[in-house]
Amino acid sequence: MRAKVNDVEVELAEGGTVEDVLRERGYPDSGVAVALDGQLVRRSAWASTDVPDGARIEVFTAVQGG
C-alpha cells in the first residue's frame, strides 16, 4: 500500500493505522499533530484510524522559539 507522509511517497503495510505509520516513520509519541487527507486525527483515535491506500498524511511537530 502506498501513501504520502509529509509529501514523501512511502510503502506501508496493509491495514495499518495512523499510530503504526508514526511508529514506522520514527515520529515521537508526543508533541505532534496528525492530519489524514486534510482532517485532523485526535491523538486518542490514532490506534483505531485506518490509513487507506493513497492517503495523504501530514505530521506537524511542535516548535519552540521566539
mmCIF file as Biopython writes it, N, C-alpha, C and O atoms, coordinates in Angstrom:
data_model
#
loop_
_atom_site.group_PDB
_atom_site.id
_atom_site.type_symbol
_atom_site.label_atom_id
_atom_site.label_alt_id
_atom_site.label_comp_id
_atom_site.label_asym_id
_atom_site.label_entity_id
_atom_site.label_seq_id
_atom_site.pdbx_PDB_ins_code
_atom_site.Cartn_x
_atom_site.Cartn_y
_atom_site.Cartn_z
_atom_site.occupancy
_atom_site.B_iso_or_equiv
_atom_site.auth_seq_id
_atom_site.auth_asym_id
_atom_site.pdbx_PDB_model_num
ATOM 1   N N  . MET A ? 1  ? 0.839  -1.161 0.000  1.0 0.0 1  A 1 
ATOM 2   C CA . MET A ? 1  ? 0.000  0.000  0.000  1.0 0.0 1  A 1 
ATOM 3   C C  . MET A ? 1  ? 0.894  1.237  0.000  1.0 0.0 1  A 1 
ATOM 4   O O  . MET A ? 1  ? 1.942  1.255  0.645  1.0 0.0 1  A 1 
ATOM 5   N N  . ARG A ? 2  ? 0.473  2.264  -0.725 1.0 0.0 2  A 1 
ATOM 6   C CA . ARG A ? 2  ? 1.257  3.488  -0.814 1.0 0.0 2  A 1 
ATOM 7   C C  . ARG A ? 2  ? 0.487  4.646  -0.183 1.0 0.0 2  A 1 
ATOM 8   O O  . ARG A ? 2  ? -0.742 4.689  -0.211 1.0 0.0 2  A 1 
ATOM 9   N N  . ALA A ? 3  ? 1.239  5.570  0.381  1.0 0.0 3  A 1 
ATOM 10  C CA . ALA A ? 3  ? 0.664  6.792  0.952  1.0 0.0 3  A 1 
ATOM 11  C C  . ALA A ? 3  ? 1.725  7.880  0.894  1.0 0.0 3  A 1 
ATOM 12  O O  . ALA A ? 3  ? 2.902  7.596  0.674  1.0 0.0 3  A 1 
ATOM 13  N N  . LYS A ? 4  ? 1.316  9.102  1.087  1.0 0.0 4  A 1 
ATOM 14  C CA . LYS A ? 4  ? 2.263  10.210 1.181  1.0 0.0 4  A 1 
ATOM 15  C C  . LYS A ? 4  ? 2.293  10.693 2.616  1.0 0.0 4  A 1 
ATOM 16  O O  . LYS A ? 4  ? 1.259  11.020 3.197  1.0 0.0 4  A 1 
ATOM 17  N N  . VAL A ? 5  ? 3.493  10.734 3.183  1.0 0.0 5  A 1 
ATOM 18  C CA . VAL A ? 5  ? 3.691  11.248 4.538  1.0 0.0 5  A 1 
ATOM 19  C C  . VAL A ? 5  ? 4.542  12.504 4.406  1.0 0.0 5  A 1 
ATOM 20  O O  . VAL A ? 5  ? 5.710  12.438 4.020  1.0 0.0 5  A 1 
ATOM 21  N N  . ASN A ? 6  ? 3.951  13.640 4.728  1.0 0.0 6  A 1 
ATOM 22  C CA . ASN A ? 6  ? 4.631  14.936 4.559  1.0 0.0 6  A 1 
ATOM 23  C C  . ASN A ? 6  ? 5.213  15.067 3.156  1.0 0.0 6  A 1 
ATOM 24  O O  . ASN A ? 6  ? 6.369  15.452 2.981  1.0 0.0 6  A 1 
ATOM 25  N N  . ASP A ? 7  ? 4.397  14.742 2.167  1.0 0.0 7  A 1 
ATOM 26  C CA . ASP A ? 7  ? 4.713  14.863 0.737  1.0 0.0 7  A 1 
ATOM 27  C C  . ASP A ? 7  ? 5.782  13.901 0.238  1.0 0.0 7  A 1 
ATOM 28  O O  . ASP A ? 7  ? 6.306  14.085 -0.861 1.0 0.0 7  A 1 
ATOM 29  N N  . VAL A ? 8  ? 6.120  12.873 1.025  1.0 0.0 8  A 1 
ATOM 30  C CA . VAL A ? 8  ? 7.061  11.844 0.597  1.0 0.0 8  A 1 
ATOM 31  C C  . VAL A ? 8  ? 6.289  10.539 0.426  1.0 0.0 8  A 1 
ATOM 32  O O  . VAL A ? 8  ? 5.667  10.059 1.374  1.0 0.0 8  A 1 
ATOM 33  N N  . GLU A ? 9  ? 6.323  9.965  -0.770 1.0 0.0 9  A 1 
ATOM 34  C CA . GLU A ? 9  ? 5.603  8.718  -1.002 1.0 0.0 9  A 1 
ATOM 35  C C  . GLU A ? 9  ? 6.326  7.571  -0.308 1.0 0.0 9  A 1 
ATOM 36  O O  . GLU A ? 9  ? 7.536  7.397  -0.455 1.0 0.0 9  A 1 
ATOM 37  N N  . VAL A ? 10 ? 5.554  6.789  0.456  1.0 0.0 10 A 1 
ATOM 38  C CA . VAL A ? 10 ? 6.119  5.674  1.225  1.0 0.0 10 A 1 
ATOM 39  C C  . VAL A ? 10 ? 5.280  4.428  1.011  1.0 0.0 10 A 1 
ATOM 40  O O  . VAL A ? 10 ? 4.109  4.505  0.642  1.0 0.0 10 A 1 
ATOM 41  N N  . GLU A ? 11 ? 5.893  3.286  1.247  1.0 0.0 11 A 1 
ATOM 42  C CA . GLU A ? 11 ? 5.214  1.992  1.203  1.0 0.0 11 A 1 
ATOM 43  C C  . GLU A ? 11 ? 4.838  1.625  2.633  1.0 0.0 11 A 1 
ATOM 44  O O  . GLU A ? 11 ? 5.679  1.659  3.531  1.0 0.0 11 A 1 
ATOM 45  N N  . LEU A ? 12 ? 3.567  1.273  2.841  1.0 0.0 12 A 1 
ATOM 46  C CA . LEU A ? 12 ? 3.078  0.934  4.171  1.0 0.0 12 A 1 
ATOM 47  C C  . LEU A ? 12 ? 2.456  -0.457 4.158  1.0 0.0 12 A 1 
ATOM 48  O O  . LEU A ? 12 ? 2.027  -0.951 3.114  1.0 0.0 12 A 1 
ATOM 49  N N  . ALA A ? 13 ? 2.413  -1.076 5.323  1.0 0.0 13 A 1 
ATOM 50  C CA . ALA A ? 13 ? 1.775  -2.381 5.457  1.0 0.0 13 A 1 
ATOM 51  C C  . ALA A ? 13 ? 0.262  -2.230 5.319  1.0 0.0 13 A 1 
ATOM 52  O O  . ALA A ? 13 ? -0.310 -1.232 5.758  1.0 0.0 13 A 1 
ATOM 53  N N  . GLU A ? 14 ? -0.382 -3.220 4.709  1.0 0.0 14 A 1 
ATOM 54  C CA . GLU A ? 14 ? -1.838 -3.228 4.594  1.0 0.0 14 A 1 
ATOM 55  C C  . GLU A ? 14 ? -2.469 -3.226 5.978  1.0 0.0 14 A 1 
ATOM 56  O O  . GLU A ? 14 ? -1.960 -3.869 6.895  1.0 0.0 14 A 1 
ATOM 57  N N  . GLY A ? 15 ? -3.567 -2.511 6.131  1.0 0.0 15 A 1 
ATOM 58  C CA . GLY A ? 15 ? -4.291 -2.500 7.397  1.0 0.0 15 A 1 
ATOM 59  C C  . GLY A ? 15 ? -3.651 -1.681 8.488  1.0 0.0 15 A 1 
ATOM 60  O O  . GLY A ? 15 ? -4.008 -1.828 9.657  1.0 0.0 15 A 1 
ATOM 61  N N  . GLY A ? 16 ? -2.707 -0.816 8.137  1.0 0.0 16 A 1 
ATOM 62  C CA . GLY A ? 16 ? -2.023 -0.008 9.139  1.0 0.0 16 A 1 
ATOM 63  C C  . GLY A ? 16 ? -2.880 1.143  9.631  1.0 0.0 16 A 1 
ATOM 64  O O  . GLY A ? 16 ? -3.779 1.616  8.937  1.0 0.0 16 A 1 
ATOM 65  N N  . THR A ? 17 ? -2.583 1.579  10.832 1.0 0.0 17 A 1 
ATOM 66  C CA . THR A ? 17 ? -3.272 2.713  11.438 1.0 0.0 17 A 1 
ATOM 67  C C  . THR A ? 17 ? -2.356 3.930  11.445 1.0 0.0 17 A 1 
ATOM 68  O O  . THR A ? 17 ? -1.172 3.833  11.120 1.0 0.0 17 A 1 
ATOM 69  N N  . VAL A ? 18 ? -2.909 5.058  11.815 1.0 0.0 18 A 1 
ATOM 70  C CA . VAL A ? 18 ? -2.110 6.278  11.960 1.0 0.0 18 A 1 
ATOM 71  C C  . VAL A ? 18 ? -0.980 6.031  12.953 1.0 0.0 18 A 1 
ATOM 72  O O  . VAL A ? 18 ? 0.158  6.432  12.710 1.0 0.0 18 A 1 
ATOM 73  N N  . GLU A ? 19 ? -1.283 5.382  14.054 1.0 0.0 19 A 1 
ATOM 74  C CA . GLU A ? 19 ? -0.260 5.085  15.063 1.0 0.0 19 A 1 
ATOM 75  C C  . GLU A ? 19 ? 0.864  4.231  14.473 1.0 0.0 19 A 1 
ATOM 76  O O  . GLU A ? 19 ? 2.035  4.475  14.763 1.0 0.0 19 A 1 
ATOM 77  N N  . ASP A ? 20 ? 0.526  3.240  13.656 1.0 0.0 20 A 1 
ATOM 78  C CA . ASP A ? 20 ? 1.538  2.394  13.008 1.0 0.0 20 A 1 
ATOM 79  C C  . ASP A ? 20 ? 2.456  3.221  12.115 1.0 0.0 20 A 1 
ATOM 80  O O  . ASP A ? 20 ? 3.674  3.048  12.132 1.0 0.0 20 A 1 
ATOM 81  N N  . VAL A ? 21 ? 1.867  4.112  11.345 1.0 0.0 21 A 1 
ATOM 82  C CA . VAL A ? 21 ? 2.657  4.955  10.428 1.0 0.0 21 A 1 
ATOM 83  C C  . VAL A ? 21 ? 3.635  5.817  11.209 1.0 0.0 21 A 1 
ATOM 84  O O  . VAL A ? 21 ? 4.806  5.918  10.842 1.0 0.0 21 A 1 
ATOM 85  N N  . LEU A ? 22 ? 3.166  6.435  12.279 1.0 0.0 22 A 1 
ATOM 86  C CA . LEU A ? 22 ? 4.049  7.286  13.076 1.0 0.0 22 A 1 
ATOM 87  C C  . LEU A ? 22 ? 5.196  6.480  13.674 1.0 0.0 22 A 1 
ATOM 88  O O  . LEU A ? 22 ? 6.343  6.925  13.656 1.0 0.0 22 A 1 
ATOM 89  N N  . ARG A ? 23 ? 4.894  5.315  14.194 1.0 0.0 23 A 1 
ATOM 90  C CA . ARG A ? 23 ? 5.924  4.455  14.788 1.0 0.0 23 A 1 
ATOM 91  C C  . ARG A ? 23 ? 6.942  4.023  13.727 1.0 0.0 23 A 1 
ATOM 92  O O  . ARG A ? 23 ? 8.150  4.104  13.951 1.0 0.0 23 A 1 
ATOM 93  N N  . GLU A ? 24 ? 6.445  3.562  12.566 1.0 0.0 24 A 1 
ATOM 94  C CA . GLU A ? 24 ? 7.329  3.099  11.492 1.0 0.0 24 A 1 
ATOM 95  C C  . GLU A ? 24 ? 8.220  4.204  10.947 1.0 0.0 24 A 1 
ATOM 96  O O  . GLU A ? 24 ? 9.354  3.949  10.540 1.0 0.0 24 A 1 
ATOM 97  N N  . ARG A ? 25 ? 7.712  5.427  10.938 1.0 0.0 25 A 1 
ATOM 98  C CA . ARG A ? 25 ? 8.477  6.556  10.391 1.0 0.0 25 A 1 
ATOM 99  C C  . ARG A ? 25 ? 9.329  7.239  11.447 1.0 0.0 25 A 1 
ATOM 100 O O  . ARG A ? 25 ? 10.050 8.183  11.122 1.0 0.0 25 A 1 
ATOM 101 N N  . GLY A ? 26 ? 9.274  6.794  12.716 1.0 0.0 26 A 1 
ATOM 102 C CA . GLY A ? 26 ? 10.150 7.320  13.758 1.0 0.0 26 A 1 
ATOM 103 C C  . GLY A ? 26 ? 9.694  8.614  14.410 1.0 0.0 26 A 1 
ATOM 104 O O  . GLY A ? 26 ? 10.511 9.334  14.984 1.0 0.0 26 A 1 
ATOM 105 N N  . TYR A ? 27 ? 8.402  8.923  14.333 1.0 0.0 27 A 1 
ATOM 106 C CA . TYR A ? 27 ? 7.902  10.131 14.991 1.0 0.0 27 A 1 
ATOM 107 C C  . TYR A ? 27 ? 7.735  9.877  16.487 1.0 0.0 27 A 1 
ATOM 108 O O  . TYR A ? 27 ? 7.479  8.745  16.898 1.0 0.0 27 A 1 
ATOM 109 N N  . PRO A ? 28 ? 7.877  10.921 17.304 1.0 0.0 28 A 1 
ATOM 110 C CA . PRO A ? 28 ? 7.715  10.761 18.756 1.0 0.0 28 A 1 
ATOM 111 C C  . PRO A ? 28 ? 6.256  10.526 19.133 1.0 0.0 28 A 1 
ATOM 112 O O  . PRO A ? 28 ? 5.353  10.787 18.338 1.0 0.0 28 A 1 
ATOM 113 N N  . ASP A ? 29 ? 6.030  10.035 20.339 1.0 0.0 29 A 1 
ATOM 114 C CA . ASP A ? 29 ? 4.683  9.768  20.830 1.0 0.0 29 A 1 
ATOM 115 C C  . ASP A ? 29 ? 3.947  11.031 21.263 1.0 0.0 29 A 1 
ATOM 116 O O  . ASP A ? 29 ? 2.723  11.027 21.392 1.0 0.0 29 A 1 
ATOM 117 N N  . SER A ? 30 ? 4.677  12.092 21.484 1.0 0.0 30 A 1 
ATOM 118 C CA . SER A ? 30 ? 4.032  13.335 21.921 1.0 0.0 30 A 1 
ATOM 119 C C  . SER A ? 30 ? 4.621  14.514 21.158 1.0 0.0 30 A 1 
ATOM 120 O O  . SER A ? 30 ? 5.675  14.399 20.531 1.0 0.0 30 A 1 
ATOM 121 N N  . GLY A ? 31 ? 3.935  15.635 21.218 1.0 0.0 31 A 1 
ATOM 122 C CA . GLY A ? 31 ? 4.421  16.842 20.558 1.0 0.0 31 A 1 
ATOM 123 C C  . GLY A ? 31 ? 4.155  16.880 19.068 1.0 0.0 31 A 1 
ATOM 124 O O  . GLY A ? 31 ? 4.752  17.686 18.355 1.0 0.0 31 A 1 
ATOM 125 N N  . VAL A ? 32 ? 3.257  16.011 18.578 1.0 0.0 32 A 1 
ATOM 126 C CA . VAL A ? 32 ? 2.924  16.013 17.160 1.0 0.0 32 A 1 
ATOM 127 C C  . VAL A ? 32 ? 1.408  16.036 16.980 1.0 0.0 32 A 1 
ATOM 128 O O  . VAL A ? 32 ? 0.659  15.586 17.847 1.0 0.0 32 A 1 
ATOM 129 N N  . ALA A ? 33 ? 0.977  16.562 15.853 1.0 0.0 33 A 1 
ATOM 130 C CA . ALA A ? 33 ? -0.424 16.525 15.437 1.0 0.0 33 A 1 
ATOM 131 C C  . ALA A ? 33 ? -0.454 15.876 14.064 1.0 0.0 33 A 1 
ATOM 132 O O  . ALA A ? 33 ? 0.502  15.988 13.297 1.0 0.0 33 A 1 
ATOM 133 N N  . VAL A ? 34 ? -1.560 15.192 13.754 1.0 0.0 34 A 1 
ATOM 134 C CA . VAL A ? 34 ? -1.658 14.446 12.503 1.0 0.0 34 A 1 
ATOM 135 C C  . VAL A ? 34 ? -2.944 14.797 11.767 1.0 0.0 34 A 1 
ATOM 136 O O  . VAL A ? 34 ? -4.019 14.869 12.363 1.0 0.0 34 A 1 
ATOM 137 N N  . ALA A ? 35 ? -2.812 15.014 10.450 1.0 0.0 35 A 1 
ATOM 138 C CA . ALA A ? 35 ? -3.975 15.182 9.589  1.0 0.0 35 A 1 
ATOM 139 C C  . ALA A ? 35 ? -3.948 14.057 8.566  1.0 0.0 35 A 1 
ATOM 140 O O  . ALA A ? 35 ? -2.905 13.771 7.979  1.0 0.0 35 A 1 
ATOM 141 N N  . LEU A ? 36 ? -5.084 13.425 8.355  1.0 0.0 36 A 1 
ATOM 142 C CA . LEU A ? 36 ? -5.241 12.352 7.374  1.0 0.0 36 A 1 
ATOM 143 C C  . LEU A ? 36 ? -6.191 12.853 6.302  1.0 0.0 36 A 1 
ATOM 144 O O  . LEU A ? 36 ? -7.367 13.105 6.567  1.0 0.0 36 A 1 
ATOM 145 N N  . ASP A ? 37 ? -5.673 12.994 5.089  1.0 0.0 37 A 1 
ATOM 146 C CA . ASP A ? 37 ? -6.461 13.533 3.976  1.0 0.0 37 A 1 
ATOM 147 C C  . ASP A ? 37 ? -7.152 14.842 4.353  1.0 0.0 37 A 1 
ATOM 148 O O  . ASP A ? 37 ? -8.324 15.059 4.044  1.0 0.0 37 A 1 
ATOM 149 N N  . GLY A ? 38 ? -6.394 15.710 5.031  1.0 0.0 38 A 1 
ATOM 150 C CA . GLY A ? 38 ? -6.875 17.049 5.355  1.0 0.0 38 A 1 
ATOM 151 C C  . GLY A ? 38 ? -7.727 17.159 6.608  1.0 0.0 38 A 1 
ATOM 152 O O  . GLY A ? 38 ? -8.174 18.254 6.952  1.0 0.0 38 A 1 
ATOM 153 N N  . GLN A ? 39 ? -7.961 16.046 7.300  1.0 0.0 39 A 1 
ATOM 154 C CA . GLN A ? 39 ? -8.771 16.071 8.511  1.0 0.0 39 A 1 
ATOM 155 C C  . GLN A ? 39 ? -7.910 15.730 9.724  1.0 0.0 39 A 1 
ATOM 156 O O  . GLN A ? 39 ? -7.189 14.733 9.724  1.0 0.0 39 A 1 
ATOM 157 N N  . LEU A ? 40 ? -7.990 16.565 10.754 1.0 0.0 40 A 1 
ATOM 158 C CA . LEU A ? 40 ? -7.238 16.326 11.980 1.0 0.0 40 A 1 
ATOM 159 C C  . LEU A ? 40 ? -7.675 15.004 12.607 1.0 0.0 40 A 1 
ATOM 160 O O  . LEU A ? 40 ? -8.868 14.710 12.685 1.0 0.0 40 A 1 
ATOM 161 N N  . VAL A ? 41 ? -6.702 14.209 13.052 1.0 0.0 41 A 1 
ATOM 162 C CA . VAL A ? 41 ? -6.989 12.955 13.750 1.0 0.0 41 A 1 
ATOM 163 C C  . VAL A ? 41 ? -6.584 13.149 15.206 1.0 0.0 41 A 1 
ATOM 164 O O  . VAL A ? 41 ? -5.417 13.401 15.503 1.0 0.0 41 A 1 
ATOM 165 N N  . ARG A ? 42 ? -7.546 13.033 16.106 1.0 0.0 42 A 1 
ATOM 166 C CA . ARG A ? 42 ? -7.245 13.191 17.529 1.0 0.0 42 A 1 
ATOM 167 C C  . ARG A ? 42 ? -6.282 12.108 17.996 1.0 0.0 42 A 1 
ATOM 168 O O  . ARG A ? 42 ? -6.315 10.979 17.508 1.0 0.0 42 A 1 
ATOM 169 N N  . ARG A ? 43 ? -5.446 12.457 18.922 1.0 0.0 43 A 1 
ATOM 170 C CA . ARG A ? 43 ? -4.454 11.518 19.481 1.0 0.0 43 A 1 
ATOM 171 C C  . ARG A ? 43 ? -5.134 10.245 19.968 1.0 0.0 43 A 1 
ATOM 172 O O  . ARG A ? 43 ? -4.612 9.148  19.767 1.0 0.0 43 A 1 
ATOM 173 N N  . SER A ? 44 ? -6.277 10.378 20.596 1.0 0.0 44 A 1 
ATOM 174 C CA . SER A ? 44 ? -6.986 9.219  21.136 1.0 0.0 44 A 1 
ATOM 175 C C  . SER A ? 44 ? -7.498 8.277  20.044 1.0 0.0 44 A 1 
ATOM 176 O O  . SER A ? 44 ? -7.880 7.143  20.337 1.0 0.0 44 A 1 
ATOM 177 N N  . ALA A ? 45 ? -7.510 8.736  18.789 1.0 0.0 45 A 1 
ATOM 178 C CA . ALA A ? 45 ? -8.009 7.915  17.682 1.0 0.0 45 A 1 
ATOM 179 C C  . ALA A ? 45 ? -6.896 7.353  16.795 1.0 0.0 45 A 1 
ATOM 180 O O  . ALA A ? 45 ? -7.186 6.624  15.846 1.0 0.0 45 A 1 
ATOM 181 N N  . TRP A ? 46 ? -5.648 7.667  17.075 1.0 0.0 46 A 1 
ATOM 182 C CA . TRP A ? 46 ? -4.557 7.196  16.214 1.0 0.0 46 A 1 
ATOM 183 C C  . TRP A ? 46 ? -4.546 5.682  16.062 1.0 0.0 46 A 1 
ATOM 184 O O  . TRP A ? 46 ? -4.353 5.174  14.957 1.0 0.0 46 A 1 
ATOM 185 N N  . ALA A ? 47 ? -4.751 4.954  17.160 1.0 0.0 47 A 1 
ATOM 186 C CA . ALA A ? 47 ? -4.659 3.488  17.125 1.0 0.0 47 A 1 
ATOM 187 C C  . ALA A ? 47 ? -5.844 2.849  16.403 1.0 0.0 47 A 1 
ATOM 188 O O  . ALA A ? 47 ? -5.753 1.699  15.975 1.0 0.0 47 A 1 
ATOM 189 N N  . SER A ? 48 ? -6.938 3.568  16.263 1.0 0.0 48 A 1 
ATOM 190 C CA . SER A ? 48 ? -8.129 2.987  15.640 1.0 0.0 48 A 1 
ATOM 191 C C  . SER A ? 48 ? -8.451 3.578  14.271 1.0 0.0 48 A 1 
ATOM 192 O O  . SER A ? 48 ? -9.450 3.201  13.659 1.0 0.0 48 A 1 
ATOM 193 N N  . THR A ? 49 ? -7.618 4.500  13.779 1.0 0.0 49 A 1 
ATOM 194 C CA . THR A ? 49 ? -7.862 5.129  12.481 1.0 0.0 49 A 1 
ATOM 195 C C  . THR A ? 49 ? -7.021 4.450  11.410 1.0 0.0 49 A 1 
ATOM 196 O O  . THR A ? 49 ? -5.798 4.582  11.383 1.0 0.0 49 A 1 
ATOM 197 N N  . ASP A ? 50 ? -7.701 3.717  10.525 1.0 0.0 50 A 1 
ATOM 198 C CA . ASP A ? 50 ? -7.016 3.024  9.435  1.0 0.0 50 A 1 
ATOM 199 C C  . ASP A ? 50 ? -6.551 4.016  8.382  1.0 0.0 50 A 1 
ATOM 200 O O  . ASP A ? 50 ? -7.202 5.031  8.136  1.0 0.0 50 A 1 
ATOM 201 N N  . VAL A ? 51 ? -5.417 3.712  7.763  1.0 0.0 51 A 1 
ATOM 202 C CA . VAL A ? 51 ? -4.875 4.541  6.696  1.0 0.0 51 A 1 
ATOM 203 C C  . VAL A ? 51 ? -5.192 3.854  5.363  1.0 0.0 51 A 1 
ATOM 204 O O  . VAL A ? 51 ? -4.687 2.762  5.100  1.0 0.0 51 A 1 
ATOM 205 N N  . PRO A ? 52 ? -6.018 4.477  4.522  1.0 0.0 52 A 1 
ATOM 206 C CA . PRO A ? 52 ? -6.353 3.858  3.242  1.0 0.0 52 A 1 
ATOM 207 C C  . PRO A ? 52 ? -5.230 4.017  2.214  1.0 0.0 52 A 1 
ATOM 208 O O  . PRO A ? 52 ? -4.384 4.904  2.328  1.0 0.0 52 A 1 
ATOM 209 N N  . ASP A ? 53 ? -5.243 3.152  1.224  1.0 0.0 53 A 1 
ATOM 210 C CA . ASP A ? 53 ? -4.278 3.239  0.143  1.0 0.0 53 A 1 
ATOM 211 C C  . ASP A ? 53 ? -4.405 4.603  -0.537 1.0 0.0 53 A 1 
ATOM 212 O O  . ASP A ? 53 ? -5.515 5.064  -0.804 1.0 0.0 53 A 1 
ATOM 213 N N  . GLY A ? 54 ? -3.283 5.241  -0.813 1.0 0.0 54 A 1 
ATOM 214 C CA . GLY A ? 54 ? -3.281 6.539  -1.466 1.0 0.0 54 A 1 
ATOM 215 C C  . GLY A ? 54 ? -3.523 7.713  -0.534 1.0 0.0 54 A 1 
ATOM 216 O O  . GLY A ? 54 ? -3.701 8.840  -0.997 1.0 0.0 54 A 1 
ATOM 217 N N  . ALA A ? 55 ? -3.533 7.471  0.762  1.0 0.0 55 A 1 
ATOM 218 C CA . ALA A ? 55 ? -3.797 8.530  1.735  1.0 0.0 55 A 1 
ATOM 219 C C  . ALA A ? 55 ? -2.687 9.570  1.743  1.0 0.0 55 A 1 
ATOM 220 O O  . ALA A ? 55 ? -1.552 9.306  1.346  1.0 0.0 55 A 1 
ATOM 221 N N  . ARG A ? 56 ? -3.049 10.752 2.205  1.0 0.0 56 A 1 
ATOM 222 C CA . ARG A ? 56 ? -2.076 11.827 2.410  1.0 0.0 56 A 1 
ATOM 223 C C  . ARG A ? 56 ? -2.059 12.136 3.898  1.0 0.0 56 A 1 
ATOM 224 O O  . ARG A ? 56 ? -3.070 12.542 4.471  1.0 0.0 56 A 1 
ATOM 225 N N  . ILE A ? 57 ? -0.904 11.941 4.515  1.0 0.0 57 A 1 
ATOM 226 C CA . ILE A ? 57 ? -0.753 12.164 5.951  1.0 0.0 57 A 1 
ATOM 227 C C  . ILE A ? 57 ? 0.209  13.311 6.172  1.0 0.0 57 A 1 
ATOM 228 O O  . ILE A ? 57 ? 1.311  13.335 5.625  1.0 0.0 57 A 1 
ATOM 229 N N  . GLU A ? 58 ? -0.223 14.258 6.979  1.0 0.0 58 A 1 
ATOM 230 C CA . GLU A ? 58 ? 0.646  15.378 7.356  1.0 0.0 58 A 1 
ATOM 231 C C  . GLU A ? 58 ? 0.909  15.274 8.845  1.0 0.0 58 A 1 
ATOM 232 O O  . GLU A ? 58 ? -0.020 15.172 9.645  1.0 0.0 58 A 1 
ATOM 233 N N  . VAL A ? 59 ? 2.191  15.299 9.213  1.0 0.0 59 A 1 
ATOM 234 C CA . VAL A ? 59 ? 2.584  15.233 10.617 1.0 0.0 59 A 1 
ATOM 235 C C  . VAL A ? 59 ? 3.226  16.571 10.966 1.0 0.0 59 A 1 
ATOM 236 O O  . VAL A ? 59 ? 4.186  17.003 10.329 1.0 0.0 59 A 1 
ATOM 237 N N  . PHE A ? 60 ? 2.679  17.211 11.985 1.0 0.0 60 A 1 
ATOM 238 C CA . PHE A ? 60 ? 3.160  18.523 12.419 1.0 0.0 60 A 1 
ATOM 239 C C  . PHE A ? 60 ? 3.815  18.361 13.784 1.0 0.0 60 A 1 
ATOM 240 O O  . PHE A ? 60 ? 3.258  17.730 14.682 1.0 0.0 60 A 1 
ATOM 241 N N  . THR A ? 61 ? 5.009  18.941 13.927 1.0 0.0 61 A 1 
ATOM 242 C CA . THR A ? 61 ? 5.686  18.867 15.213 1.0 0.0 61 A 1 
ATOM 243 C C  . THR A ? 61 ? 5.702  20.241 15.868 1.0 0.0 61 A 1 
ATOM 244 O O  . THR A ? 61 ? 5.787  21.265 15.190 1.0 0.0 61 A 1 
ATOM 245 N N  . ALA A ? 62 ? 5.620  20.249 17.192 1.0 0.0 62 A 1 
ATOM 246 C CA . ALA A ? 62 ? 5.658  21.494 17.951 1.0 0.0 62 A 1 
ATOM 247 C C  . ALA A ? 62 ? 7.069  22.052 17.912 1.0 0.0 62 A 1 
ATOM 248 O O  . ALA A ? 62 ? 8.041  21.305 18.025 1.0 0.0 62 A 1 
ATOM 249 N N  . VAL A ? 63 ? 7.182  23.359 17.755 1.0 0.0 63 A 1 
ATOM 250 C CA . VAL A ? 63 ? 8.485  24.023 17.714 1.0 0.0 63 A 1 
ATOM 251 C C  . VAL A ? 63 ? 8.455  25.184 18.686 1.0 0.0 63 A 1 
ATOM 252 O O  . VAL A ? 63 ? 7.494  25.951 18.726 1.0 0.0 63 A 1 
ATOM 253 N N  . GLN A ? 64 ? 9.524  25.308 19.475 1.0 0.0 64 A 1 
ATOM 254 C CA . GLN A ? 64 ? 9.625  26.436 20.408 1.0 0.0 64 A 1 
ATOM 255 C C  . GLN A ? 64 ? 10.598 27.443 19.848 1.0 0.0 64 A 1 
ATOM 256 O O  . GLN A ? 64 ? 11.487 27.114 19.062 1.0 0.0 64 A 1 
ATOM 257 N N  . GLY A ? 65 ? 10.415 28.637 20.257 1.0 0.0 65 A 1 
ATOM 258 C CA . GLY A ? 65 ? 11.348 29.676 19.813 1.0 0.0 65 A 1 
ATOM 259 C C  . GLY A ? 65 ? 10.715 31.051 19.944 1.0 0.0 65 A 1 
ATOM 260 O O  . GLY A ? 65 ? 9.575  31.199 20.384 1.0 0.0 65 A 1 
ATOM 261 N N  . GLY A ? 66 ? 11.466 32.021 19.560 1.0 0.0 66 A 1 
ATOM 262 C CA . GLY A ? 66 ? 10.936 33.371 19.703 1.0 0.0 66 A 1 
ATOM 263 C C  . GLY A ? 66 ? 11.210 34.206 18.517 1.0 0.0 66 A 1 
ATOM 264 O O  . GLY A ? 66 ? 10.826 35.375 18.483 1.0 0.0 66 A 1 
#
